[in-house]
Amino acid sequence: MIYLRQEKFEFAEHHFRKAYQINPRSSVIMCYLGTSLHALKRSEEALEMIDKAIVADKKNPLPMYQKANILVTLERYDEALADLEELKEYAPRESSVYAMMGRIYKRRNMHDKAMLHFGLTLDLKPSTADVASIKSAIEKLHVPDDIDEDLELDVPGLSADPEVNDRSERFIGTPVTWCLLY
C-alpha cells in the first residue's frame, strides 16, 4: 500500500501479487492489484482483476468505483455509467460517484445531467478539496475539454469600464461566472 501511495507502481504490483497469492479471496487485495496494474498502463489486466474483486465481494464499493474509473480513462463511458448506476445502490451517499458521473456527462456534452450530478455531489457534503474541484467543473461546464481551462475575459470591443457596455454584453463565460461579474 505504501508503494502505491508513493507511486512506485512496479513495487506495488509485486507486493500486491504476493499478498494475492497468500489470500486469493480478498477483494481489497484484488482491487489494489488492479489499481497498480492500471497505473502501469495495463488497463485490460486491471479490469480483469477488478472484475474478480467484484465477484469476490459484490457489496464492496471500492472495486466497482475503481472499475468505473478505469473505464472512464479508456473512454468507455456507457459501461462506466452502468457501473456507477449500480454502485449508487450500494453507496447512495458517496459524493465521488456523483462527481464521476458529472464528469462523464460533461465529456459527452450532456450539460443538464452533468449539472444535476455536480449539484448532487455538492449536496452530499464532499471534502473541502472536492468542493473546490466540483465548483470549478461547474464553472467550466460549457467549455470544451480540449480548450484551455482558463476563461478568457478580455474580449475585443468590450471596454474594461462597465459603464460603457450595457449589461448584456458583459455576459462572458458560463452562467456561474456571470454571477461573479456582478
ChimeraX commands (.cxc) that place a marker at each C-alpha (Angstrom):
marker #1 position 0.00,0.00,0.00 radius 0.5
marker #1 position 2.88,2.34,0.79 radius 0.5
marker #1 position 4.39,1.80,-2.65 radius 0.5
marker #1 position 1.05,2.57,-4.29 radius 0.5
marker #1 position 0.81,5.88,-2.42 radius 0.5
marker #1 position 4.44,6.67,-3.26 radius 0.5
marker #1 position 3.61,5.96,-6.91 radius 0.5
marker #1 position 6.18,3.16,-7.10 radius 0.5
marker #1 position 3.76,1.06,-9.09 radius 0.5
marker #1 position 6.11,-1.79,-10.06 radius 0.5
marker #1 position 6.88,-2.45,-6.39 radius 0.5
marker #1 position 3.21,-2.08,-5.50 radius 0.5
marker #1 position 2.23,-4.65,-8.13 radius 0.5
marker #1 position 4.88,-7.07,-6.89 radius 0.5
marker #1 position 3.75,-6.85,-3.27 radius 0.5
marker #1 position 0.04,-6.99,-4.09 radius 0.5
marker #1 position 0.69,-10.11,-6.21 radius 0.5
marker #1 position 2.46,-11.72,-3.23 radius 0.5
marker #1 position -0.46,-10.77,-0.98 radius 0.5
marker #1 position -2.90,-12.14,-3.59 radius 0.5
marker #1 position -1.02,-15.47,-3.58 radius 0.5
marker #1 position -1.36,-15.62,0.20 radius 0.5
marker #1 position -5.03,-14.57,0.26 radius 0.5
marker #1 position -6.66,-15.07,-3.18 radius 0.5
marker #1 position -10.16,-14.36,-1.80 radius 0.5
marker #1 position -9.56,-10.81,-0.62 radius 0.5
marker #1 position -11.45,-8.33,-2.78 radius 0.5
marker #1 position -9.43,-5.48,-1.29 radius 0.5
marker #1 position -6.11,-7.01,-2.37 radius 0.5
marker #1 position -7.51,-7.73,-5.84 radius 0.5
marker #1 position -8.74,-4.16,-6.11 radius 0.5
marker #1 position -5.40,-2.65,-5.18 radius 0.5
marker #1 position -3.59,-5.03,-7.52 radius 0.5
marker #1 position -5.92,-3.84,-10.29 radius 0.5
marker #1 position -5.23,-0.23,-9.37 radius 0.5
marker #1 position -1.48,-0.90,-9.59 radius 0.5
marker #1 position -1.87,-2.56,-12.99 radius 0.5
marker #1 position -3.91,0.37,-14.26 radius 0.5
marker #1 position -1.22,2.80,-13.10 radius 0.5
marker #1 position 1.27,0.72,-15.09 radius 0.5
marker #1 position -0.89,1.24,-18.22 radius 0.5
marker #1 position -2.05,-2.38,-18.21 radius 0.5
marker #1 position -5.73,-1.48,-18.11 radius 0.5
marker #1 position -7.17,-4.69,-19.56 radius 0.5
marker #1 position -5.35,-6.78,-16.94 radius 0.5
marker #1 position -6.52,-4.29,-14.33 radius 0.5
marker #1 position -10.15,-4.68,-15.43 radius 0.5
marker #1 position -9.87,-8.48,-15.20 radius 0.5
marker #1 position -8.52,-8.25,-11.65 radius 0.5
marker #1 position -11.14,-5.68,-10.64 radius 0.5
marker #1 position -13.88,-7.93,-12.07 radius 0.5
marker #1 position -12.56,-10.76,-9.89 radius 0.5
marker #1 position -12.71,-8.43,-6.89 radius 0.5
marker #1 position -16.32,-7.53,-7.67 radius 0.5
marker #1 position -17.27,-11.22,-7.93 radius 0.5
marker #1 position -15.45,-11.97,-4.66 radius 0.5
marker #1 position -17.43,-9.33,-2.75 radius 0.5
marker #1 position -20.35,-7.78,-4.60 radius 0.5
marker #1 position -21.11,-5.34,-1.79 radius 0.5
marker #1 position -17.64,-3.80,-1.61 radius 0.5
marker #1 position -17.99,-0.44,-3.40 radius 0.5
marker #1 position -14.24,0.13,-3.89 radius 0.5
marker #1 position -13.70,-2.28,-6.81 radius 0.5
marker #1 position -16.87,-1.06,-8.52 radius 0.5
marker #1 position -15.66,2.53,-8.28 radius 0.5
marker #1 position -12.17,1.61,-9.49 radius 0.5
marker #1 position -13.65,-0.27,-12.46 radius 0.5
marker #1 position -15.68,2.79,-13.44 radius 0.5
marker #1 position -12.58,4.95,-13.08 radius 0.5
marker #1 position -10.59,2.67,-15.39 radius 0.5
marker #1 position -13.44,2.57,-17.91 radius 0.5
marker #1 position -13.53,6.37,-17.96 radius 0.5
marker #1 position -9.81,6.54,-18.74 radius 0.5
marker #1 position -10.43,4.07,-21.58 radius 0.5
marker #1 position -13.30,6.34,-22.76 radius 0.5
marker #1 position -15.85,3.54,-22.34 radius 0.5
marker #1 position -18.40,5.91,-20.86 radius 0.5
marker #1 position -21.55,3.80,-21.28 radius 0.5
marker #1 position -20.03,0.92,-19.33 radius 0.5
marker #1 position -18.73,3.29,-16.66 radius 0.5
marker #1 position -22.16,4.90,-16.26 radius 0.5
marker #1 position -23.81,1.49,-15.94 radius 0.5
marker #1 position -21.35,0.51,-13.20 radius 0.5
marker #1 position -21.83,3.83,-11.41 radius 0.5
marker #1 position -25.63,3.46,-11.52 radius 0.5
marker #1 position -25.25,0.05,-9.87 radius 0.5
marker #1 position -22.78,1.49,-7.37 radius 0.5
marker #1 position -25.31,4.16,-6.33 radius 0.5
marker #1 position -27.44,1.32,-4.92 radius 0.5
marker #1 position -24.62,0.17,-2.62 radius 0.5
marker #1 position -23.28,3.62,-1.71 radius 0.5
marker #1 position -26.10,6.13,-2.24 radius 0.5
marker #1 position -24.43,8.89,-0.18 radius 0.5
marker #1 position -20.97,8.68,-1.79 radius 0.5
marker #1 position -20.28,12.05,-3.42 radius 0.5
marker #1 position -17.40,10.78,-5.58 radius 0.5
marker #1 position -19.81,8.53,-7.51 radius 0.5
marker #1 position -21.97,11.50,-8.49 radius 0.5
marker #1 position -18.89,13.61,-9.26 radius 0.5
marker #1 position -17.58,10.98,-11.67 radius 0.5
marker #1 position -20.99,10.74,-13.32 radius 0.5
marker #1 position -20.98,14.52,-13.72 radius 0.5
marker #1 position -17.56,14.43,-15.40 radius 0.5
marker #1 position -18.73,11.68,-17.77 radius 0.5
marker #1 position -21.84,13.64,-18.72 radius 0.5
marker #1 position -19.70,16.75,-19.27 radius 0.5
marker #1 position -17.42,14.85,-21.64 radius 0.5
marker #1 position -20.49,13.63,-23.53 radius 0.5
marker #1 position -21.84,17.21,-23.77 radius 0.5
marker #1 position -24.90,16.33,-21.68 radius 0.5
marker #1 position -24.70,19.54,-19.66 radius 0.5
marker #1 position -28.08,19.24,-17.92 radius 0.5
marker #1 position -27.25,15.82,-16.50 radius 0.5
marker #1 position -23.72,16.96,-15.63 radius 0.5
marker #1 position -25.08,19.95,-13.71 radius 0.5
marker #1 position -27.59,17.70,-11.91 radius 0.5
marker #1 position -24.88,15.28,-10.79 radius 0.5
marker #1 position -22.45,18.03,-9.79 radius 0.5
marker #1 position -25.26,19.57,-7.73 radius 0.5
marker #1 position -25.99,16.23,-6.08 radius 0.5
marker #1 position -22.29,15.92,-5.31 radius 0.5
marker #1 position -22.29,19.25,-3.50 radius 0.5
marker #1 position -25.47,18.31,-1.62 radius 0.5
marker #1 position -23.73,15.22,-0.22 radius 0.5
marker #1 position -21.12,17.35,1.58 radius 0.5
marker #1 position -17.84,16.29,-0.07 radius 0.5
marker #1 position -14.46,17.29,1.37 radius 0.5
marker #1 position -13.31,20.88,1.02 radius 0.5
marker #1 position -10.83,19.99,-1.74 radius 0.5
marker #1 position -13.56,18.16,-3.64 radius 0.5
marker #1 position -15.92,21.12,-3.28 radius 0.5
marker #1 position -13.37,23.38,-4.96 radius 0.5
marker #1 position -12.84,20.98,-7.87 radius 0.5
marker #1 position -16.60,20.45,-8.32 radius 0.5
marker #1 position -17.28,24.19,-8.34 radius 0.5
marker #1 position -14.50,24.60,-10.88 radius 0.5
marker #1 position -16.05,21.85,-13.03 radius 0.5
marker #1 position -19.44,23.56,-12.84 radius 0.5
marker #1 position -17.91,26.88,-13.91 radius 0.5
marker #1 position -16.28,25.21,-16.90 radius 0.5
marker #1 position -19.27,23.08,-17.79 radius 0.5
marker #1 position -19.85,24.72,-21.17 radius 0.5
marker #1 position -16.15,24.93,-22.03 radius 0.5
marker #1 position -15.00,22.02,-24.24 radius 0.5
marker #1 position -12.46,19.69,-22.62 radius 0.5
marker #1 position -9.80,20.38,-25.28 radius 0.5
marker #1 position -9.83,24.16,-24.74 radius 0.5
marker #1 position -7.51,25.69,-22.18 radius 0.5
marker #1 position -9.07,25.69,-18.73 radius 0.5
marker #1 position -8.70,29.44,-18.27 radius 0.5
marker #1 position -11.69,31.52,-19.33 radius 0.5
marker #1 position -10.73,34.49,-21.45 radius 0.5
marker #1 position -12.48,37.60,-20.18 radius 0.5
marker #1 position -10.62,40.11,-22.39 radius 0.5
marker #1 position -12.93,40.39,-25.39 radius 0.5
marker #1 position -12.12,42.75,-28.29 radius 0.5
marker #1 position -14.58,45.64,-28.47 radius 0.5
marker #1 position -15.56,45.28,-24.84 radius 0.5
marker #1 position -14.43,48.09,-22.59 radius 0.5
marker #1 position -12.96,47.45,-19.17 radius 0.5
marker #1 position -15.24,50.22,-17.90 radius 0.5
marker #1 position -18.58,48.56,-17.05 radius 0.5
marker #1 position -20.47,51.83,-17.61 radius 0.5
marker #1 position -19.50,51.85,-21.30 radius 0.5
marker #1 position -21.07,48.47,-22.01 radius 0.5
marker #1 position -24.65,47.55,-21.41 radius 0.5
marker #1 position -25.20,44.61,-19.06 radius 0.5
marker #1 position -25.94,42.06,-21.80 radius 0.5
marker #1 position -22.51,42.47,-23.38 radius 0.5
marker #1 position -20.73,41.56,-20.16 radius 0.5
marker #1 position -22.12,38.01,-20.03 radius 0.5
marker #1 position -18.93,36.17,-20.88 radius 0.5
marker #1 position -18.11,32.61,-19.89 radius 0.5
marker #1 position -20.60,30.32,-18.19 radius 0.5
marker #1 position -23.69,31.11,-16.11 radius 0.5
marker #1 position -21.69,30.55,-12.92 radius 0.5
marker #1 position -19.08,33.13,-13.95 radius 0.5
marker #1 position -21.88,35.55,-14.84 radius 0.5
marker #1 position -22.73,35.65,-11.16 radius 0.5
marker #1 position -19.12,36.54,-10.42 radius 0.5
marker #1 position -19.28,39.60,-12.70 radius 0.5
marker #1 position -21.98,41.25,-10.58 radius 0.5
marker link #1:1,2 radius 0.2
marker link #1:2,3 radius 0.2
marker link #1:3,4 radius 0.2
marker link #1:4,5 radius 0.2
marker link #1:5,6 radius 0.2
marker link #1:6,7 radius 0.2
marker link #1:7,8 radius 0.2
marker link #1:8,9 radius 0.2
marker link #1:9,10 radius 0.2
marker link #1:10,11 radius 0.2
marker link #1:11,12 radius 0.2
marker link #1:12,13 radius 0.2
marker link #1:13,14 radius 0.2
marker link #1:14,15 radius 0.2
marker link #1:15,16 radius 0.2
marker link #1:16,17 radius 0.2
marker link #1:17,18 radius 0.2
marker link #1:18,19 radius 0.2
marker link #1:19,20 radius 0.2
marker link #1:20,21 radius 0.2
marker link #1:21,22 radius 0.2
marker link #1:22,23 radius 0.2
marker link #1:23,24 radius 0.2
marker link #1:24,25 radius 0.2
marker link #1:25,26 radius 0.2
marker link #1:26,27 radius 0.2
marker link #1:27,28 radius 0.2
marker link #1:28,29 radius 0.2
marker link #1:29,30 radius 0.2
marker link #1:30,31 radius 0.2
marker link #1:31,32 radius 0.2
marker link #1:32,33 radius 0.2
marker link #1:33,34 radius 0.2
marker link #1:34,35 radius 0.2
marker link #1:35,36 radius 0.2
marker link #1:36,37 radius 0.2
marker link #1:37,38 radius 0.2
marker link #1:38,39 radius 0.2
marker link #1:39,40 radius 0.2
marker link #1:40,41 radius 0.2
marker link #1:41,42 radius 0.2
marker link #1:42,43 radius 0.2
marker link #1:43,44 radius 0.2
marker link #1:44,45 radius 0.2
marker link #1:45,46 radius 0.2
marker link #1:46,47 radius 0.2
marker link #1:47,48 radius 0.2
marker link #1:48,49 radius 0.2
marker link #1:49,50 radius 0.2
marker link #1:50,51 radius 0.2
marker link #1:51,52 radius 0.2
marker link #1:52,53 radius 0.2
marker link #1:53,54 radius 0.2
marker link #1:54,55 radius 0.2
marker link #1:55,56 radius 0.2
marker link #1:56,57 radius 0.2
marker link #1:57,58 radius 0.2
marker link #1:58,59 radius 0.2
marker link #1:59,60 radius 0.2
marker link #1:60,61 radius 0.2
marker link #1:61,62 radius 0.2
marker link #1:62,63 radius 0.2
marker link #1:63,64 radius 0.2
marker link #1:64,65 radius 0.2
marker link #1:65,66 radius 0.2
marker link #1:66,67 radius 0.2
marker link #1:67,68 radius 0.2
marker link #1:68,69 radius 0.2
marker link #1:69,70 radius 0.2
marker link #1:70,71 radius 0.2
marker link #1:71,72 radius 0.2
marker link #1:72,73 radius 0.2
marker link #1:73,74 radius 0.2
marker link #1:74,75 radius 0.2
marker link #1:75,76 radius 0.2
marker link #1:76,77 radius 0.2
marker link #1:77,78 radius 0.2
marker link #1:78,79 radius 0.2
marker link #1:79,80 radius 0.2
marker link #1:80,81 radius 0.2
marker link #1:81,82 radius 0.2
marker link #1:82,83 radius 0.2
marker link #1:83,84 radius 0.2
marker link #1:84,85 radius 0.2
marker link #1:85,86 radius 0.2
marker link #1:86,87 radius 0.2
marker link #1:87,88 radius 0.2
marker link #1:88,89 radius 0.2
marker link #1:89,90 radius 0.2
marker link #1:90,91 radius 0.2
marker link #1:91,92 radius 0.2
marker link #1:92,93 radius 0.2
marker link #1:93,94 radius 0.2
marker link #1:94,95 radius 0.2
marker link #1:95,96 radius 0.2
marker link #1:96,97 radius 0.2
marker link #1:97,98 radius 0.2
marker link #1:98,99 radius 0.2
marker link #1:99,100 radius 0.2
marker link #1:100,101 radius 0.2
marker link #1:101,102 radius 0.2
marker link #1:102,103 radius 0.2
marker link #1:103,104 radius 0.2
marker link #1:104,105 radius 0.2
marker link #1:105,106 radius 0.2
marker link #1:106,107 radius 0.2
marker link #1:107,108 radius 0.2
marker link #1:108,109 radius 0.2
marker link #1:109,110 radius 0.2
marker link #1:110,111 radius 0.2
marker link #1:111,112 radius 0.2
marker link #1:112,113 radius 0.2
marker link #1:113,114 radius 0.2
marker link #1:114,115 radius 0.2
marker link #1:115,116 radius 0.2
marker link #1:116,117 radius 0.2
marker link #1:117,118 radius 0.2
marker link #1:118,119 radius 0.2
marker link #1:119,120 radius 0.2
marker link #1:120,121 radius 0.2
marker link #1:121,122 radius 0.2
marker link #1:122,123 radius 0.2
marker link #1:123,124 radius 0.2
marker link #1:124,125 radius 0.2
marker link #1:125,126 radius 0.2
marker link #1:126,127 radius 0.2
marker link #1:127,128 radius 0.2
marker link #1:128,129 radius 0.2
marker link #1:129,130 radius 0.2
marker link #1:130,131 radius 0.2
marker link #1:131,132 radius 0.2
marker link #1:132,133 radius 0.2
marker link #1:133,134 radius 0.2
marker link #1:134,135 radius 0.2
marker link #1:135,136 radius 0.2
marker link #1:136,137 radius 0.2
marker link #1:137,138 radius 0.2
marker link #1:138,139 radius 0.2
marker link #1:139,140 radius 0.2
marker link #1:140,141 radius 0.2
marker link #1:141,142 radius 0.2
marker link #1:142,143 radius 0.2
marker link #1:143,144 radius 0.2
marker link #1:144,145 radius 0.2
marker link #1:145,146 radius 0.2
marker link #1:146,147 radius 0.2
marker link #1:147,148 radius 0.2
marker link #1:148,149 radius 0.2
marker link #1:149,150 radius 0.2
marker link #1:150,151 radius 0.2
marker link #1:151,152 radius 0.2
marker link #1:152,153 radius 0.2
marker link #1:153,154 radius 0.2
marker link #1:154,155 radius 0.2
marker link #1:155,156 radius 0.2
marker link #1:156,157 radius 0.2
marker link #1:157,158 radius 0.2
marker link #1:158,159 radius 0.2
marker link #1:159,160 radius 0.2
marker link #1:160,161 radius 0.2
marker link #1:161,162 radius 0.2
marker link #1:162,163 radius 0.2
marker link #1:163,164 radius 0.2
marker link #1:164,165 radius 0.2
marker link #1:165,166 radius 0.2
marker link #1:166,167 radius 0.2
marker link #1:167,168 radius 0.2
marker link #1:168,169 radius 0.2
marker link #1:169,170 radius 0.2
marker link #1:170,171 radius 0.2
marker link #1:171,172 radius 0.2
marker link #1:172,173 radius 0.2
marker link #1:173,174 radius 0.2
marker link #1:174,175 radius 0.2
marker link #1:175,176 radius 0.2
marker link #1:176,177 radius 0.2
marker link #1:177,178 radius 0.2
marker link #1:178,179 radius 0.2
marker link #1:179,180 radius 0.2
marker link #1:180,181 radius 0.2
marker link #1:181,182 radius 0.2
view
